Amino acid sequence: MTDPRHAVLDVEAMGRADRFAMDHGRSGGALMDAAGAAIVEAICARWAPRPVAVLCGPGNNGGDGWEAAAGLKARGWPVEVFAMKPPGELEGDAARAAAKWDGSLNRLEDCDPARFGLVLDALFGAGLSRPLEGEPARLAEACAGALVVSADVPSGVHGDRARADGPAFAAALTVTFHRVKPAHLLHPGRAACGEIVLADIGIPDGWEAEAAPCAAHNHPDLWDVPGLQIDPGAHKHRRGRLCVLSGGKGASGAARLAAEAGLSGGAGYVTLLCPPDALAECAASMQAVVTRAFDTEADFAEILDGHRADCAVMGPGAGKTDDTRRRVLQALGQKAALVLDADALTVFEDDPTVLFKALHGRCVLTPHAGEFSKVFPDLGENGLNKIETARAAAQRSGAVVVFKGPDTVIASPDGQVRVNTHASARLATAGTGDSLAGLIGAFLAQGADAFDAASAAVWVHGEASLRMGPGAHAGTLLSLLPEALSALRDRRERMAALRRVMAGA
């Protein structure tokens, strides 16, 4: 089961968690009170008082807005409420919340966002399954450029699909409750959320038995990284032997990046396997990585066996050729752990089932969106979000799939999914994906489980990217990987020390 601290809940599961709370002594009104208070706290922590328009929808999201309006007014903020329904037409907890409001009350169509310094969008939240229309659509467009805070999810953005099918609010801040939803992590929905604050509204422990998560938010609590601490008796050949397949002369750069990332990731012995025509350029540019020419006509499984490879990385710069295809299939017969990237994937676009039949549980596929569409062409056409799409790809292929992007999703054939947002947009430069492949390979070579190796590598790779400044590139990223790993080690040591103190207390 997904660690509940880092769970991602779809809209239906969040509803079940709410019902669990109400079945265990936490009333719907208390949940709404806590949600409204959290919105107020988040706003007051960031901005000085200013005129606020609170847009209240007809359901519980609107109820959160009524609560927040009363809370802001009590703190001296000038607040006006613009409601889709008057309080007398509301029901349940929303009606209870609206009854607390004793200030200015207006129709939604009377709202001019330009009159206000902040607009609180509490119209629909995560569950709206149709495009905005009428006054909500007008206001979403009128609020372009305004300071918007959204309750739960910006109205118009679907909480599960993580996208809008029409006009939608774009928030500077989104306050959501209990656990994040797909729209808070997956693009383009995540971009519409702005800063995200996750508030505890008092749902009791045990909720996960009734509300199974759809994924986990990738986090160091979920996995271990091999090599952060090294046994005093360690030997380089016992710390993992990683082989990386190079492209031919003039096309070795991507594989060299992967090999150097493999070293930084802790693999004890990294070999760059070069076609003979590329050996000179590889040897001249590599110092710590061993470079070896290989017989291009030989069985690649035998080559890996000869190098005692614990893992191989194949694809970066390999070339979309029959030779690449042959070598991948041969390597898959050898049963060492494999990371397949770039050309090692797209070379199978005409018949990916050939690849899927050969894959095994120690394989990790690392496609970006373009490569994914070539290997899994139908999965992008069925309306699934990226979590569901990556899960389907992993189950179909029988391998761990790392679906790269600003919202990298890691999926296991057993259905587990982790979503990584711990990364910088500066990764959008050539060569960073090659480094990720090498880092995954390093963790696999050291014995990590494929799903955990991929999850950890994506997070560490992202940690390094967060240290990149203007002008940084893939070479810069490589130089920052040791810093990222050291920071993770230091974090683990601090957490362990804190646990010891707490246990002593």
C-alpha positions as CSV (number, residue, x, y, z in Angstrom):
1,M,0.0,0.0,0.0
2,T,1.2,3.6,-0.7
3,D,2.6,5.4,2.3
4,P,-0.5,7.5,3.4
5,R,1.7,10.5,4.1
6,H,2.5,10.9,0.5
7,A,-0.7,9.6,-1.1
8,V,-2.3,11.1,-4.1
9,L,-6.1,10.8,-4.1
10,D,-8.4,11.0,-7.1
11,V,-11.7,12.9,-6.7
12,E,-13.7,9.8,-5.8
13,A,-11.2,8.7,-3.2
14,M,-11.2,12.1,-1.6
15,G,-14.9,11.9,-1.3
16,R,-14.6,8.5,0.4
17,A,-12.0,10.0,2.8
18,D,-14.5,12.7,3.7
19,R,-17.2,10.1,4.3
20,F,-14.8,8.1,6.5
21,A,-14.2,11.1,8.6
22,M,-18.0,11.7,9.0
23,D,-18.5,8.1,9.9
24,H,-15.9,8.4,12.6
25,G,-17.1,11.5,14.5
26,R,-15.9,14.3,12.3
27,S,-18.9,16.2,10.9
28,G,-19.0,17.7,7.5
29,G,-19.4,21.1,9.0
30,A,-16.2,20.6,11.0
31,L,-14.4,19.6,7.8
32,M,-15.7,22.8,6.1
33,D,-14.8,25.0,9.1
34,A,-11.2,23.7,8.9
35,A,-11.0,24.1,5.1
36,G,-12.2,27.7,5.4
37,A,-9.8,28.5,8.2
38,A,-6.9,27.0,6.2
39,I,-7.7,29.3,3.3
40,V,-7.8,32.3,5.6
41,E,-4.4,31.4,7.2
42,A,-2.8,30.9,3.8
43,I,-4.0,34.2,2.5
44,C,-3.1,36.2,5.6
45,A,0.4,34.7,5.7
46,R,1.1,36.0,2.2
47,W,-0.7,39.3,1.7
48,A,-1.7,42.4,3.6
49,P,-5.4,43.2,3.7
50,R,-7.0,44.3,0.5
51,P,-10.4,44.3,-1.1
52,V,-11.4,40.7,-1.7
53,A,-14.1,39.2,-4.0
54,V,-15.2,35.7,-2.8
55,L,-16.9,33.7,-5.6
56,C,-19.1,31.0,-4.0
57,G,-20.5,28.1,-6.0
58,P,-23.6,26.1,-5.1
59,G,-21.9,23.1,-3.4
60,N,-19.3,22.3,-0.7
61,N,-16.6,24.2,-2.6
62,G,-18.8,27.3,-2.3
63,G,-19.2,26.4,1.4
64,D,-15.5,26.6,1.9
65,G,-15.7,30.1,0.3
66,W,-18.4,31.3,2.7
67,E,-16.3,30.1,5.6
68,A,-13.3,31.9,4.3
69,A,-15.2,35.1,3.6
70,A,-16.4,35.2,7.2
71,G,-12.9,34.5,8.5
72,L,-11.3,37.2,6.4
73,K,-13.9,39.7,7.4
74,A,-13.3,38.9,11.1
75,R,-9.6,39.8,10.5
76,G,-10.5,43.2,9.1
77,W,-10.3,42.5,5.4
78,P,-12.8,44.2,3.2
79,V,-14.8,41.3,1.7
80,E,-17.7,41.0,-0.8
81,V,-19.3,37.7,-1.6
82,F,-20.6,37.0,-5.1
83,A,-22.7,33.8,-5.1
84,M,-24.2,31.5,-7.7
85,K,-27.1,30.8,-5.3
86,P,-28.5,32.9,-2.4
87,P,-28.0,31.4,1.0
88,G,-31.7,30.4,1.2
89,E,-31.3,28.1,-1.8
90,L,-28.3,26.2,-0.4
91,E,-28.4,22.9,1.4
92,G,-26.5,21.0,4.0
93,D,-23.1,22.1,5.2
94,A,-22.9,24.9,2.5
95,A,-26.1,26.4,3.9
96,R,-24.7,26.3,7.4
97,A,-21.5,28.0,6.3
98,A,-23.4,30.7,4.3
99,A,-25.6,31.5,7.4
100,K,-22.4,32.8,9.1
101,W,-22.0,35.6,6.5
102,D,-23.3,39.0,7.5
103,G,-21.6,41.2,5.0
104,S,-22.0,42.3,1.4
105,L,-23.8,39.8,-0.8
106,N,-24.1,40.0,-4.5
107,R,-25.0,38.0,-7.6
108,L,-22.1,36.4,-9.5
109,E,-22.9,38.5,-12.6
110,D,-22.3,41.7,-10.7
111,C,-18.6,40.9,-10.0
112,D,-16.0,43.0,-11.7
113,P,-12.6,41.5,-10.7
114,A,-10.8,44.7,-11.6
115,R,-12.3,46.3,-8.5
116,F,-10.5,43.9,-6.2
117,G,-7.0,43.2,-5.0
118,L,-7.7,39.5,-4.6
119,V,-10.3,37.1,-5.9
120,L,-11.1,33.9,-4.0
121,D,-12.3,31.2,-6.4
122,A,-14.6,28.9,-4.5
123,L,-16.9,28.0,-7.3
124,F,-16.5,24.3,-8.2
125,G,-13.2,22.7,-7.1
126,A,-12.0,19.4,-8.3
127,G,-15.1,17.5,-9.2
128,L,-16.5,19.6,-12.1
129,S,-16.7,17.2,-15.1
130,R,-17.9,19.7,-17.7
131,P,-16.4,23.0,-19.1
132,L,-17.2,26.3,-17.3
133,E,-20.0,28.2,-19.0
134,G,-22.0,31.3,-18.3
135,E,-20.9,33.6,-15.5
136,P,-18.2,31.3,-14.2
137,A,-16.6,31.2,-17.6
138,R,-16.8,34.9,-17.9
139,L,-15.1,35.4,-14.6
140,A,-12.4,32.9,-15.3
141,E,-11.5,35.0,-18.4
142,A,-12.0,38.3,-16.6
143,C,-9.6,37.2,-13.8
144,A,-6.6,36.8,-16.3
145,G,-3.9,38.8,-14.7
146,A,-5.7,39.1,-11.4
147,L,-4.4,37.8,-8.0
148,V,-6.5,34.6,-7.7
149,V,-6.6,32.1,-4.8
150,S,-8.5,28.9,-5.5
151,A,-10.1,26.5,-3.0
152,D,-9.2,22.9,-3.7
153,V,-8.5,23.1,-7.5
154,P,-8.9,26.1,-9.8
155,S,-12.5,26.0,-11.1
156,G,-12.5,24.7,-14.7
157,V,-9.6,22.3,-14.1
158,H,-10.7,18.7,-13.5
159,G,-9.1,17.2,-10.4
160,D,-8.4,13.9,-12.0
161,R,-7.8,14.7,-15.7
162,A,-5.5,17.6,-14.6
163,R,-6.7,19.8,-17.5
164,A,-9.4,22.2,-18.5
165,D,-11.7,21.6,-21.4
166,G,-12.6,25.3,-21.6
167,P,-12.0,28.5,-19.6
168,A,-10.4,28.0,-16.2
169,F,-9.1,30.1,-13.4
170,A,-5.3,30.5,-13.1
171,A,-4.4,30.8,-9.5
172,A,-1.4,32.3,-7.8
173,L,-2.2,30.1,-4.8
174,T,-4.3,26.9,-4.4
175,V,-5.3,25.7,-1.0
176,T,-6.3,22.0,-1.0
177,F,-7.2,19.6,1.8
178,H,-6.0,16.4,3.3
179,R,-4.1,15.0,0.3
180,V,-3.1,16.3,-3.2
181,K,-5.0,15.2,-6.3
182,P,-3.6,14.5,-9.7
183,A,-4.3,18.1,-10.9
184,H,-1.9,19.4,-8.2
185,L,0.9,17.4,-9.7
186,L,0.3,16.8,-13.4
187,H,0.5,19.4,-16.1
188,P,-1.2,21.4,-17.4
189,G,-3.4,21.4,-14.3
190,R,-0.5,21.9,-12.0
191,A,0.5,25.1,-13.8
192,A,-3.0,26.6,-13.2
193,C,-2.6,25.9,-9.4
194,G,0.3,28.3,-8.7
195,E,1.7,27.7,-5.2
196,I,0.0,24.7,-3.5
197,V,-0.7,24.6,0.2
198,L,-1.9,21.2,1.6
199,A,-4.0,21.7,4.7
200,D,-4.9,19.2,7.4
201,I,-8.6,19.3,8.0
202,G,-8.8,16.6,10.6
203,I,-9.6,13.4,8.7
204,P,-8.9,10.6,11.2
205,D,-6.2,8.0,10.8
206,G,-7.3,4.8,9.0
207,W,-8.9,6.7,6.0
208,E,-6.7,4.9,3.5
209,A,-8.5,1.6,4.1
210,E,-11.6,3.2,2.5
211,A,-9.9,5.6,0.1
212,A,-7.1,3.8,-1.8
213,P,-4.6,6.2,-3.3
214,C,-4.1,6.4,-7.1
215,A,-0.4,7.2,-6.7
216,A,2.2,8.5,-4.3
217,H,4.0,11.8,-4.5
218,N,7.6,10.8,-5.0
219,H,9.6,11.4,-1.8
220,P,12.8,10.0,0.0
221,D,10.6,8.4,2.6
222,L,9.5,5.9,0.0
223,W,12.9,4.3,-1.0
224,D,16.5,3.9,-0.1
225,V,19.5,5.0,-2.2
226,P,22.4,2.5,-2.4
227,G,25.8,3.8,-1.7
228,L,25.0,6.7,0.5
229,Q,27.0,4.9,3.2
230,I,29.8,2.6,2.2
231,D,31.1,-0.4,4.1
232,P,34.7,0.1,5.1
233,G,35.6,-3.2,3.4
234,A,33.9,-2.2,0.1
235,H,35.6,-3.1,-3.2
236,K,34.8,-1.5,-6.5
237,H,33.7,-4.7,-8.1
238,R,31.2,-5.3,-5.3
239,R,29.7,-1.8,-5.7
240,G,28.1,-2.6,-9.0
241,R,29.4,-3.0,-12.5
242,L,27.6,-0.9,-15.0
243,C,28.0,-1.0,-18.8
244,V,26.8,1.7,-21.1
245,L,26.5,1.2,-24.9
246,S,28.0,4.1,-26.9
247,G,27.0,5.2,-30.3
248,G,29.4,5.3,-33.2
249,K,32.0,8.0,-34.0
250,G,30.6,11.4,-33.6
251,A,27.6,10.1,-31.7
252,S,29.1,9.1,-28.3
253,G,28.2,12.2,-26.3
254,A,24.9,11.0,-24.9
255,A,26.4,7.7,-23.7
256,R,29.3,9.5,-22.2
257,L,26.9,11.6,-20.1
258,A,25.1,8.4,-19.0
259,A,28.3,6.7,-18.0
260,E,29.6,9.7,-16.0
261,A,26.2,9.8,-14.2
262,G,26.6,6.1,-13.4
263,L,29.9,6.9,-11.7
264,S,28.3,9.7,-9.7
265,G,25.5,7.4,-8.7
266,G,27.9,5.1,-7.0
267,A,28.5,2.3,-9.4
268,G,31.9,0.9,-8.6
269,Y,33.0,0.1,-12.1
270,V,31.6,1.7,-15.2
271,T,32.5,0.6,-18.7
272,L,31.6,2.5,-21.8
273,L,31.3,-0.1,-24.6
274,C,32.3,1.6,-27.9
275,P,32.1,0.5,-31.5
276,P,35.8,0.5,-32.7
277,D,35.4,3.7,-34.6
278,A,34.3,5.6,-31.5
279,L,37.0,4.3,-29.1
280,A,39.5,7.1,-29.7
281,E,37.0,9.9,-29.1
282,C,35.6,8.2,-26.0
283,A,39.0,7.4,-24.5
284,A,40.2,10.9,-25.1
285,S,37.3,12.5,-23.2
286,M,36.8,10.0,-20.3
287,Q,39.0,9.6,-17.3
288,A,37.3,7.7,-14.5
289,V,35.1,5.7,-17.0
290,V,36.7,2.6,-18.6
291,T,36.4,2.6,-22.3
292,R,36.4,-0.6,-24.3
293,A,35.8,-1.4,-27.9
294,F,33.5,-4.3,-28.7
295,D,33.0,-6.6,-31.6
296,T,30.0,-5.1,-33.4
297,E,29.1,-8.5,-34.9
298,A,29.3,-10.4,-31.5
299,D,26.3,-11.4,-29.4
300,F,25.8,-8.4,-27.0
301,A,24.6,-10.7,-24.2
302,E,28.0,-12.4,-24.4
303,I,29.7,-9.0,-24.3
304,L,27.8,-8.1,-21.1
305,D,28.6,-11.4,-19.6
306,G,32.3,-10.9,-20.4
307,H,32.2,-7.6,-18.5
308,R,30.3,-9.2,-15.6
309,A,27.7,-6.4,-16.0
310,D,25.1,-6.0,-13.2
311,C,23.3,-3.5,-15.3
312,A,23.5,-2.0,-18.8
313,V,22.2,1.3,-20.1
314,M,21.3,1.2,-23.8
315,G,19.9,3.7,-26.2
316,P,21.5,7.2,-25.7
317,G,23.1,8.0,-29.1
318,A,22.9,4.3,-30.1
319,G,21.3,5.0,-33.4
320,K,17.9,3.9,-34.7
321,T,19.3,0.9,-36.5
322,D,18.9,-2.8,-36.9
323,D,22.1,-3.3,-34.9
324,T,20.6,-1.4,-32.0
325,R,17.5,-3.5,-32.1
326,R,19.5,-6.7,-32.3
327,R,21.7,-5.7,-29.3
328,V,18.7,-4.8,-27.1
329,L,17.0,-8.1,-27.8
330,Q,20.3,-10.0,-27.1
331,A,20.9,-8.1,-23.9
332,L,17.3,-8.8,-22.7
333,G,18.1,-12.5,-23.1
334,Q,21.0,-12.1,-20.7
335,K,18.7,-11.1,-17.8
336,A,21.0,-8.4,-16.3
337,A,19.2,-5.2,-15.2
338,L,18.6,-2.9,-18.2
339,V,17.8,0.7,-18.7
340,L,16.4,1.3,-22.1
341,D,16.2,4.9,-23.3
342,A,15.9,6.9,-26.6
343,D,16.9,4.8,-29.6
344,A,16.7,1.6,-27.7
345,L,12.9,2.3,-27.4
346,T,12.0,4.0,-30.7
347,V,13.8,1.3,-32.8
348,F,10.8,-0.9,-31.9
349,E,8.1,1.6,-32.9
350,D,7.0,-0.5,-35.9
351,D,6.3,-3.5,-33.6
352,P,6.7,-2.8,-29.9
353,T,5.2,-6.1,-28.9
354,V,8.6,-7.7,-29.9
355,L,10.2,-5.6,-27.1
356,F,7.4,-6.2,-24.6
357,K,7.7,-10.0,-25.0
358,A,11.4,-9.8,-24.2
359,L,11.3,-7.4,-21.2
360,H,11.7,-8.7,-17.7
361,G,11.2,-7.3,-14.2
362,R,14.7,-5.8,-13.9
363,C,14.1,-3.5,-16.9
364,V,13.4,0.3,-16.7
365,L,12.1,2.2,-19.8
366,T,12.7,6.0,-19.7
367,P,10.7,7.6,-22.6
368,H,9.9,11.3,-22.9
369,A,6.6,12.2,-24.4
370,G,7.7,11.8,-28.0
371,E,9.3,8.4,-27.4
372,F,6.3,7.2,-25.3
373,S,4.0,8.0,-28.2
374,K,6.0,5.8,-30.5
375,V,6.2,2.8,-28.2
376,F,2.7,3.1,-26.7
377,P,0.8,5.0,-29.5
378,D,-2.7,4.2,-28.4
379,L,-2.3,5.2,-24.7
380,G,-2.2,8.9,-25.4
381,E,-5.6,8.8,-27.2
382,N,-7.9,7.4,-24.5
383,G,-8.3,10.4,-22.3
384,L,-6.3,9.0,-19.4
385,N,-4.2,11.2,-17.2
386,K,-0.5,10.7,-17.1
387,I,-0.7,8.5,-13.9
388,E,-3.2,6.2,-15.6
389,T,-1.3,6.2,-18.9
390,A,2.1,5.3,-17.3
391,R,0.4,2.6,-15.2
392,A,-1.1,1.1,-18.3
393,A,2.3,1.2,-20.1
394,A,4.1,-0.5,-17.3
395,Q,1.4,-3.3,-17.1
396,R,1.5,-3.8,-20.8
397,S,5.3,-3.9,-21.1
398,G,6.1,-5.8,-17.9
399,A,8.8,-3.2,-17.1
400,V,9.1,-0.1,-14.9
401,V,8.2,2.9,-17.0
402,V,9.7,6.4,-16.3
403,F,7.4,8.7,-18.3
404,K,9.6,11.8,-18.3
405,G,8.5,15.5,-18.3
406,P,7.9,18.3,-15.8
407,D,5.7,15.8,-14.0
408,T,7.8,12.7,-14.4
409,V,5.6,9.6,-13.5
410,I,7.3,6.3,-12.5
411,A,5.1,3.2,-12.8
412,S,5.6,-0.4,-11.9
413,P,4.0,-3.4,-13.6
414,D,2.2,-4.3,-10.3
415,G,0.2,-1.0,-10.5
416,Q,2.2,1.2,-8.2
417,V,2.8,4.7,-9.4
418,R,4.9,7.6,-8.1
419,V,4.7,11.2,-9.4
420,N,7.8,13.4,-9.2
421,T,7.6,17.1,-9.1
422,H,10.9,17.7,-7.3
423,A,12.8,19.1,-10.2
424,S,13.6,22.3,-12.0
425,A,12.5,23.4,-15.5
426,R,16.2,23.8,-16.3
427,L,16.2,20.1,-17.0
428,A,14.7,21.1,-20.4
429,T,18.1,20.9,-22.1
430,A,19.8,18.2,-24.2
431,G,21.6,15.5,-22.3
432,T,19.8,15.6,-19.0
433,G,17.7,12.6,-19.8
434,D,20.9,10.6,-20.7
435,S,22.2,11.5,-17.2
436,L,19.0,10.2,-15.6
437,A,19.4,6.9,-17.5
438,G,22.9,6.5,-16.1
439,L,21.8,7.3,-12.6
440,I,19.1,4.7,-12.7
441,G,21.6,2.2,-14.1
442,A,24.0,3.0,-11.1
443,F,21.3,2.2,-8.6
444,L,20.2,-0.9,-10.4
445,A,23.8,-2.1,-10.6
446,Q,24.1,-1.7,-6.8
447,G,21.1,-4.0,-6.3
448,A,18.2,-1.7,-5.9
449,D,14.7,-2.8,-6.9
450,A,13.8,-1.5,-10.3
451,F,10.9,0.7,-9.1
452,D,12.8,2.1,-6.2
453,A,15.9,2.6,-8.3
454,A,13.9,4.6,-10.9
455,S,12.0,6.6,-8.2
456,A,15.2,7.5,-6.3
457,A,17.1,8.4,-9.4
458,V,14.4,10.7,-10.6
459,W,14.3,12.5,-7.3
460,V,18.1,12.8,-6.9
461,H,18.3,14.0,-10.6
462,G,15.6,16.6,-9.7
463,E,17.5,17.7,-6.6
464,A,20.6,18.3,-8.7
465,S,18.5,20.3,-11.2
466,L,17.2,22.6,-8.4
467,R,20.8,23.6,-7.9
468,M,21.2,24.7,-11.6
469,G,21.4,28.4,-12.3
470,P,21.1,30.4,-15.6
471,G,23.4,29.0,-18.2
472,A,23.6,25.5,-16.7
473,H,23.5,22.5,-19.0
474,A,23.8,18.7,-18.8
475,G,27.5,19.0,-17.9
476,T,26.6,21.3,-15.0
477,L,24.0,18.8,-13.9
478,L,26.6,16.0,-13.7
479,S,28.8,18.1,-11.5
480,L,25.9,18.7,-9.1
481,L,24.9,15.0,-8.7
482,P,27.4,14.5,-5.8
483,E,26.0,17.5,-4.0
484,A,22.5,16.2,-4.4
485,L,23.4,12.8,-3.0
486,S,25.3,14.4,-0.1
487,A,22.3,16.5,0.7
488,L,20.1,13.4,0.7
489,R,22.6,11.6,3.0
490,D,22.6,14.5,5.4
491,R,18.9,14.7,5.4
492,R,18.6,11.0,6.3
493,E,21.1,11.4,9.1
494,R,19.2,14.4,10.5
495,M,16.0,12.4,10.4
496,A,17.6,9.4,12.1
497,A,19.0,11.7,14.8
498,L,15.5,13.2,15.3
499,R,13.9,9.8,15.6
500,R,16.5,8.8,18.3
501,V,15.7,11.9,20.3
502,M,12.0,11.3,20.0
503,A,12.4,7.7,21.1
504,G,14.4,8.9,24.1
505,A,11.7,11.4,25.0
